[in-house]
Amino acid sequence: MAALSTISRRLACPMTKRTLTTSSQLNYISVGDKLPDVTLYEGNPGGKVQTGELFAGKKGLIFGVPGAFTPGCSATHLPGYVEHLDSIKAKGVDEVVCVAVNDPFVMAAWGDAHAATGKIRMLADTCGDFTKALDMELDLAAVLGNVRCKRFAMVVEDGVVTGMEVEPDGTGLTCSLAPAVLGKL
Ligand code: BEZ
């Protein structure tokens, strides 16, 4: 069982440079870690995207969500990034990516439904390999049928994590939202 101090650190949601945590304190990926190289899918099962190549020489922002078309992700999380995209890019972010444990057709349809297609890359973590590599698994079997991804936002520069926000309960809509992340870029 995890020590209480470890649990409380996992519940923390820091992104300011002063309070940034390291991978030695947290199980999930953290500032200073290299983004794992995993295959994601864009548009269809043939649209392979290697996460190790996504941000080579670039600054990127990935936000992970528990599921396409779920109320919080659809009403707040994704629309916030669409709305604030220009401001995020003005802060030097080259590419914004949304990831969920869903199939690529669902992710594409979700992007279309929110005018995100062509602006935010809607990538499917079909089998949850990326989620597992980040240690972001969240068992939502009782609600959504399987293990999903915690809600998070991560800044990656040239393949290295430089900012990380994980929702304390995995699904909340606080520190991983676009306005919160924008304030820290
Ligand atoms: C949501 O509304 O975003 C949500 C719903 C059920 C499980 C997780 C997230």
Boltz pocket constraint, residues with backbone or C-beta under 6 A from the ligand:
constraints:
  - pocket:
      binder: B
      contacts: [[A, 66], [A, 67], [A, 70], [A, 71], [A, 72], [A, 73], [A, 74], [A, 140], [A, 143], [A, 144], [A, 171]]
      max_distance: 6.0
